[in-house]
Amino acid sequence: MICSISGEPTSDPVLSLKSRRVFDRRLIAEYLAENGKDPISEEPMTESDLVAIDTSVTSNVVTTRKSNQDSIPSMLAMFQNEWDSLSLEIFELRKQLIELKKELSLSLYRQDAAVKVASRAMKERDEARQALQDLATKIGSGNIPDEVEEEEESAEGVTEEESLLPEKYAKLLTDEQHSLFTRHKAEKHKLPFVLTADSKLNVVRSIKRDTSHREYKMFRRSGSQVAIVYLNGDGEIVDVGSKEIKLVTNFKVDRRSQILGLNWFHTADGEESLLVTIKGKVINITGGNGKGFDYIKSGYPLKAVVVHPSLPVSILLSANRYSIYYERTVIYKSPTVQGTEITGGAIHNDGVVMALSLADSSVDIYDIVQQKKLLTIEPPPSSNEKVSQLLFAPNGFWLLIKYGTSAIGVYDLRKGSFQSVLEFSNVTSIHSRFSLDPASRILLLGNWYAVYEKKAKHWSEPLELLDAEESKVDIEITEVVETGYLSTVIDNSGISVDIISA
């Protein structure tokens, strides 16, 4: 019989009642003395669990003669003991090897699972980067797919929550996007003076028109025309493009109405008209006679209106949805916004990408042709204020976000991160609106400005405009002249056209 420990024939075999295996009595006794368990099944075992196996053919037992240590038999016995110890050691090593193989197999399985999780995370990261790159490419190159799914109903049959724009309007916006991109690419906006981060700007008074020191509520400029609404409900449109400021027309808005915004709107025949947004409707003011009429009536209280840069397309924003109009016909109604409210918006220079500010201080970026959200911009850690103004920069790849009264974040749409957060701590009026020059190099807020250094890719700290009156509230650069930037300046003492130079 073969011993299960040594693998050698045994002259004194015993049977384990635990594992039903045969062992040499001496070897199993030594193993039990050290471990106290069956070497095969590893169950607790004592010598009482061993059953002797009778292998003799007769009942006579021959007793061997004891030999001395220095005899050959004693040496053979010593060698046998060493062999037995070696057999036990090899047996233990084999068991350890089996356990190590099991642990190695488990570790390899866990490593394989970790690699799969990491691979999936990297794939999601790459997809997010690709989506952001697609957005940057769309903004920077105008390469938007022409194919959109067909709408089930015409514009006249738009339901409460349509999934896509009707095909003809989607194509109109896409074609116009390509046209605007080509036009903007051809325009090379150059500064009229050398500008560095250390440049000091100053204001030179040019033309002034007194408005009897009326406190104004808001204004909006388009080209050389500026529309102003005062707190008493009076409004006027003035032309600042000539050597003197000329009144184009006066208009009146009910002072009891909550005026939410002014927008210059491009009509289908290429003319411009002024849209005045109040709580429940949009009023159209014609430039010729200043008369107004209800242009669009909304079924929801409005928050703001944004208009396309060249088409008669307007987007009415309410607290929980937005609606797109072509002239006075609704062509799309968005699904309801969940968990927060819309507070404002802005549309990109290409007329396809729209930004919506939300009550939780985040900003969502949408593609209004494909009607999908491209990304969400969370507020920077340094700001805990609500969004008060949005503006896409003329260069096409920045979105400027004003938080509260004085913090402006410059978000780079190509990189998906804030390039800088500027703090105009001296500006205290939440109604002050910031503006950018056509070259996207000078950021103006109230009497203060910051300069972007292109080589260093860095914004300067805000500086005060030299020779600027304390009462100035809003400054917008109108056009380039020989000596600097011609700018429209509005404060509570009137409107003026000044020159900003370095």
C-alpha positions in Angstrom: 0.0 0.0 0.0 1.1 3.5 -0.8 1.3 6.3 1.8 -0.7 9.4 0.8 2.0 11.6 2.4 5.3 10.1 1.1 4.0 8.4 -2.0 6.0 5.4 -1.0 5.0 1.8 0.0 4.4 1.4 3.7 4.8 -1.6 6.0 2.5 -0.2 8.7 -0.5 1.3 6.9 -3.4 2.9 8.7 -6.7 4.3 7.3 -8.0 7.8 8.1 -11.7 7.8 8.9 -11.9 11.4 7.9 -10.5 11.4 4.3 -10.5 7.6 3.7 -6.9 7.7 2.7 -4.0 5.3 3.6 -1.0 6.7 5.5 2.1 5.3 7.1 1.4 5.1 10.8 4.7 6.9 11.8 4.3 9.7 9.3 0.7 10.4 10.1 1.5 10.3 13.8 4.2 13.0 13.4 1.8 15.1 11.2 -1.0 14.9 13.8 1.4 15.8 16.6 2.3 19.0 14.7 -1.1 19.9 13.0 -3.9 18.0 14.7 -5.9 17.6 11.4 -6.2 15.3 8.4 -3.5 16.3 5.8 -6.0 15.7 2.9 -9.4 17.0 4.1 -7.9 19.2 6.8 -10.6 18.2 9.2 -9.7 18.0 12.9 -8.4 14.5 13.7 -6.7 12.5 16.4 -5.0 9.1 16.4 -8.3 7.5 17.4 -9.6 8.3 13.9 -6.9 6.0 12.4 -7.7 2.3 11.7 -4.9 -0.1 11.3 -4.8 -2.2 8.2 -3.6 -5.8 8.6 -1.3 -6.9 5.8 0.3 -10.0 7.4 -0.5 -13.5 6.0 0.0 -15.2 9.4 -0.6 -14.2 12.9 3.0 -14.6 13.8 4.8 -11.3 14.4 8.5 -11.1 13.8 10.2 -8.6 16.0 13.4 -7.1 14.5 16.5 -6.8 16.5 17.4 -3.4 17.8 20.7 -2.2 16.4 23.2 0.4 17.6 23.4 3.9 16.2 26.6 3.1 14.3 25.2 0.0 12.6 24.0 -0.1 9.1 20.4 -0.7 10.1 20.5 2.4 12.4 21.9 4.5 9.6 19.2 3.2 7.3 16.7 4.2 9.9 18.2 7.6 10.2 18.0 8.0 6.4 14.4 6.8 6.5 13.6 9.5 9.1 15.2 12.2 7.0 13.3 10.9 4.0 10.1 11.0 5.9 10.7 14.6 7.0 11.5 15.6 3.5 8.3 13.9 2.3 6.2 15.8 4.9 7.9 19.1 3.9 7.3 18.5 0.2 3.7 17.7 1.0 3.3 21.0 2.8 5.0 22.9 0.0 2.6 21.4 -2.5 -0.3 22.5 -0.4 1.1 26.0 -0.2 1.7 26.1 -3.9 -1.9 25.1 -4.6 -3.1 28.0 -2.2 -0.8 30.5 -3.9 -2.1 29.5 -7.3 -5.7 30.1 -6.1 -4.7 33.5 -4.6 -2.9 34.4 -7.8 -5.9 33.5 -9.9 -8.1 35.6 -7.7 -5.7 38.6 -7.9 -5.6 38.3 -11.7 -9.4 38.2 -11.9 -9.6 41.3 -9.7 -6.9 43.1 -11.8 -8.8 42.2 -15.0 -12.0 43.7 -13.5 -10.1 46.8 -12.5 -8.7 47.2 -16.0 -12.2 46.9 -17.4 -13.5 49.6 -15.1 -10.6 51.9 -15.9 -11.1 51.2 -19.6 -14.8 52.2 -19.4 -13.9 55.3 -17.4 -11.3 56.3 -20.0 -13.8 55.7 -22.8 -16.4 57.9 -21.1 -13.7 60.6 -20.6 -12.7 60.4 -24.2 -16.4 60.7 -25.3 -16.8 63.8 -23.1 -13.7 65.3 -24.5 -14.9 64.5 -28.1 -18.3 66.2 -27.3 -16.5 69.3 -26.1 -14.2 69.3 -29.1 -17.3 68.9 -31.4 -18.8 72.0 -29.7 -15.6 74.0 -30.1 -15.3 72.8 -33.7 -18.9 73.8 -34.4 -18.3 77.3 -32.9 -14.9 77.7 -34.5 -15.5 76.3 -38.0 -19.3 76.4 -38.6 -19.3 72.7 -39.5 -22.8 71.6 -38.4 -24.4 68.6 -40.1 -27.2 69.5 -42.5 -29.3 66.4 -41.8 -32.0 66.8 -39.2 -35.0 64.5 -38.7 -38.3 65.6 -40.3 -40.9 67.1 -38.0 -44.2 65.3 -37.9 -46.2 68.5 -38.0 -45.8 71.9 -39.6 -45.0 75.0 -37.6 -48.7 75.8 -37.2 -49.2 72.4 -35.5 -46.3 72.6 -33.0 -47.3 70.7 -29.9 -46.3 71.5 -26.3 -43.0 69.6 -26.4 -41.6 69.1 -29.9 -38.3 67.0 -30.2 -36.9 68.9 -33.2 -37.3 72.0 -35.3 -39.3 71.6 -38.5 -36.9 70.7 -41.3 -37.2 74.0 -43.2 -36.4 76.1 -40.2 -33.5 73.8 -39.2 -32.1 74.2 -42.7 -32.6 78.0 -42.6 -30.7 78.3 -39.3 -27.9 75.9 -40.5 -27.4 77.8 -43.8 -27.4 81.1 -42.0 -24.9 79.7 -39.5 -22.5 78.9 -42.3 -23.0 82.4 -43.8 -22.3 84.1 -40.5 -19.2 82.0 -39.9 -17.9 83.0 -43.3 -18.6 86.6 -42.6 -17.0 86.6 -39.2 -13.9 84.8 -40.5 -13.4 87.4 -43.2 -13.6 90.2 -40.6 -10.2 90.9 -39.1 -10.7 93.0 -36.0 -7.5 94.9 -35.2 -6.9 97.2 -32.2 -6.5 100.9 -33.1 -3.6 101.1 -30.7 -0.9 99.0 -29.1 -2.3 97.1 -26.1 -0.4 95.3 -23.4 -1.3 94.2 -19.9 0.3 97.4 -18.6 -1.5 99.7 -21.0 -3.4 102.6 -19.4 -6.7 103.5 -21.1 -8.3 106.9 -20.9 -11.5 108.5 -22.1 -11.7 111.7 -24.2 -15.0 113.4 -24.3 -16.3 113.8 -27.8 -20.1 114.5 -28.1 -22.6 114.9 -25.2 -26.4 115.0 -25.1 -28.2 116.0 -21.9 -31.3 114.0 -21.0 -32.4 116.2 -18.1 -30.6 113.9 -15.6 -33.2 111.2 -15.8 -32.3 107.8 -14.2 -32.4 105.2 -16.9 -33.4 101.5 -16.4 -31.7 99.8 -19.4 -30.4 100.4 -22.8 -29.4 98.4 -25.9 -27.2 99.3 -28.9 -27.3 98.1 -32.4 -24.8 99.7 -34.7 -25.2 103.4 -34.4 -28.7 103.3 -32.8 -29.2 103.2 -29.1 -32.5 102.5 -27.4 -32.9 103.7 -23.8 -35.8 103.1 -21.3 -36.0 105.4 -18.3 -37.5 104.6 -14.9 -40.6 106.7 -15.6 -41.5 104.6 -18.6 -40.2 107.0 -21.2 -38.1 105.6 -24.0 -36.1 107.0 -26.9 -34.0 105.8 -29.8 -31.0 107.9 -30.7 -28.4 107.8 -33.5 -24.9 108.2 -32.3 -23.2 107.6 -35.7 -22.9 111.2 -36.8 -21.0 114.2 -35.4 -23.9 114.9 -33.1 -26.3 112.7 -31.2 -29.7 112.8 -33.0 -33.1 111.7 -31.7 -34.7 109.2 -34.0 -38.0 108.7 -32.1 -39.6 108.6 -28.6 -41.7 105.8 -27.3 -43.7 105.1 -24.2 -43.9 102.0 -22.0 -46.5 101.7 -19.2 -44.4 102.4 -16.1 -46.5 99.8 -14.2 -45.2 97.1 -16.6 -42.1 95.2 -15.5 -39.7 95.8 -18.3 -37.4 92.8 -18.6 -35.3 93.5 -21.6 -34.6 95.3 -24.9 -33.5 93.6 -28.1 -32.8 94.8 -31.6 -34.6 92.5 -34.0 -34.0 91.7 -37.7 -37.2 91.5 -39.6 -37.8 89.3 -42.7 -37.4 92.4 -45.0 -33.9 93.2 -43.6 -35.1 96.1 -41.4 -34.4 96.5 -37.6 -37.1 97.0 -35.0 -36.9 97.2 -31.2 -38.5 94.5 -29.1 -39.4 95.5 -25.5 -40.0 92.5 -23.2 -42.4 92.8 -20.3 -43.7 90.1 -18.1 -46.3 88.4 -20.4 -45.6 89.7 -23.9 -43.2 91.3 -26.3 -43.9 94.7 -27.8 -42.5 95.8 -31.2 -41.4 99.4 -31.5 -41.0 100.6 -35.1 -38.2 103.1 -35.6 -40.1 105.5 -37.8 -42.9 106.7 -35.5 -42.1 105.1 -32.2 -45.5 103.4 -32.0 -45.6 100.0 -30.4 -47.9 97.0 -30.9 -48.1 93.6 -29.2 -45.7 91.4 -31.2 -45.9 88.1 -29.3 -48.2 87.2 -26.4 -46.8 84.5 -24.2 -48.9 82.0 -22.2 -46.2 82.0 -19.5 -44.6 84.8 -17.5 -41.4 85.7 -19.4 -37.9 85.9 -17.9 -36.0 87.2 -21.0 -35.9 87.2 -24.8 -32.9 86.4 -27.0 -32.8 87.1 -30.7 -30.9 85.7 -33.6 -28.1 87.9 -34.9 -29.5 88.1 -38.5 -32.8 86.2 -38.9 -36.3 87.1 -37.6 -35.9 84.4 -35.0 -36.6 85.1 -31.3 -36.4 82.8 -28.3 -38.8 83.5 -25.4 -37.5 82.3 -22.0 -39.9 81.5 -19.2 -39.0 80.0 -15.8 -39.3 76.3 -16.9 -39.1 76.3 -20.7 -38.3 78.2 -23.9 -40.1 78.7 -27.1 -38.6 79.5 -30.5 -40.5 81.9 -32.9 -40.0 82.7 -36.5 -41.4 86.2 -36.8 -44.7 85.7 -34.9 -45.1 82.0 -35.4 -44.0 79.5 -32.8 -41.8 76.8 -34.3 -40.6 74.9 -31.3 -41.4 74.5 -27.6 -38.9 72.9 -25.3 -39.6 70.2 -22.7 -40.0 71.5 -19.1 -36.8 72.2 -17.2 -36.8 70.1 -14.0 -35.3 71.0 -10.7 -34.4 74.6 -11.3 -35.5 77.7 -13.2 -34.3 79.7 -16.3 -33.2 83.2 -15.4 -31.6 84.5 -18.6 -29.9 83.6 -21.9 -27.7 84.6 -24.8 -27.1 83.3 -28.3 -23.8 82.7 -30.0 -22.6 84.8 -33.0 -23.4 81.8 -35.3 -27.1 81.8 -34.3 -27.1 78.1 -33.4 -25.6 77.7 -29.9 -27.6 79.2 -27.0 -26.6 79.6 -23.4 -29.2 79.6 -20.6 -28.5 80.8 -17.1 -30.3 78.9 -14.3 -31.4 79.7 -10.8 -28.7 77.4 -9.3 -26.0 79.5 -10.9 -25.1 76.9 -13.5 -25.3 77.6 -17.3 -26.5 75.1 -19.9 -25.3 75.2 -23.5 -27.8 74.1 -26.2 -27.8 73.4 -29.9 -31.1 74.9 -31.0 -31.1 73.1 -34.4 -30.6 69.6 -33.0 -32.3 70.6 -29.7 -29.8 68.9 -27.5 -27.8 70.0 -24.5 -24.1 70.2 -25.2 -22.7 70.8 -21.8 -23.4 72.3 -18.3 -21.1 75.0 -16.9 -20.9 74.9 -13.1 -20.0 78.2 -11.3 -16.4 78.6 -10.3 -15.5 77.8 -6.6 -14.7 81.4 -5.9 -18.3 82.6 -6.8 -21.5 81.9 -4.9 -23.6 84.6 -6.6 -26.4 84.2 -9.2 -25.8 84.7 -12.9 -26.7 88.3 -13.8 -25.5 88.5 -17.5 -24.3 86.2 -20.3 -22.3 87.2 -23.4 -20.6 85.3 -26.2 -17.4 87.0 -27.1 -16.9 88.3 -30.7 -14.0 85.8 -31.1 -16.5 83.0 -30.9 -14.9 80.7 -28.4 -15.4 82.5 -25.0 -18.6 82.7 -23.0 -18.5 85.5 -20.4 -20.6 85.0 -17.3 -21.3 87.7 -14.8 -22.0 86.5 -11.2 -23.7 89.0 -9.0 -22.5 92.6 -9.3 -18.7 92.3 -9.8 -17.4 88.8 -10.7 -17.0 87.9 -14.4 -15.9 84.4 -15.5 -14.3 83.9 -18.9 -15.2 80.3 -20.0 -13.2 78.8 -22.8 -15.6 76.6 -24.8 -12.7 74.9 -26.6 -11.1 73.7 -23.4 -14.2 73.3 -21.3 -12.9 75.3 -18.4 -12.7 78.8 -17.0 -9.8 80.7 -18.4 -10.0 83.4 -15.8 -12.4 84.8 -13.1 -12.1 88.6 -12.9 -13.3 90.5 -9.7 -14.4 94.1 -10.3 -14.7 94.8 -6.6 -15.3 98.5 -7.1 -18.5 98.0 -9.1 -21.5 97.7 -6.8 -24.5 98.1 -9.2 -26.0 94.8 -10.3 -27.6 96.7 -13.3 -24.2 97.6 -14.7 -23.6 95.6 -17.9 -20.2 94.5 -19.1 -19.1 94.7 -22.7 -16.2 93.6 -25.0 -14.5 95.3 -27.8 -14.7 93.8 -31.3 -11.2 92.2 -30.9 -12.1 90.6 -27.6 -9.2 92.3 -25.9 -10.8 94.9 -23.6 -13.5 94.0 -21.0 -15.5 97.0 -19.7 -17.6 97.1 -16.6 -18.7 100.5 -15.3 -15.7 102.8 -15.0 -13.3 99.8 -14.9 -11.6 97.6 -17.5 -9.4 94.6 -17.9 -7.0 93.8 -20.8 -6.3 90.4 -22.3 -2.6 89.9 -23.2 -2.6 87.5 -26.2 1.0 86.3 -25.9 0.8 85.6 -22.2 -2.9 84.4 -22.6 -3.7 86.2 -19.4 -6.1 88.9 -18.2 -4.9 91.9 -16.3 -6.3 93.0 -13.0 -9.2 95.5 -13.4 -8.1 99.1 -13.7 -10.0 102.3 -13.5 -10.5 104.3 -16.7 -8.5 107.5 -16.6 -10.4 110.8 -16.9 -13.7 109.0 -16.4 -16.5 110.5 -14.4 -17.7 108.7 -11.3 -21.3 108.7 -12.5 -20.6 106.6 -15.6 -22.4 103.3 -15.5 -22.3 101.6 -18.9 -19.8 101.8 -21.7 -20.0 100.0 -25.1 -17.4 100.3 -27.9 -19.1 101.3 -31.1 -16.5 101.3 -33.8 -12.8 101.9 -34.6 -11.6 105.4 -35.4 -8.2 106.8 -36.2 -7.4 107.7 -32.6 -9.0 104.9 -30.8 -12.3 103.2 -30.0 -15.5 105.3 -30.5 -17.7 104.3 -27.5 -21.2 105.0 -26.3 -21.3 106.0 -22.6 -24.6 106.2 -20.7 -25.0 107.4 -17.2 -27.8 109.2 -15.2 -26.7 112.5 -16.6 -27.2 111.6 -20.2 -25.7 109.8 -23.2 -22.3 110.7 -24.8 -20.0 109.4 -27.5 -16.4 109.3 -26.3 -13.1 108.0 -27.6 -11.1 105.4 -25.6 -7.4 105.4 -26.3 -4.2 104.1 -24.8 
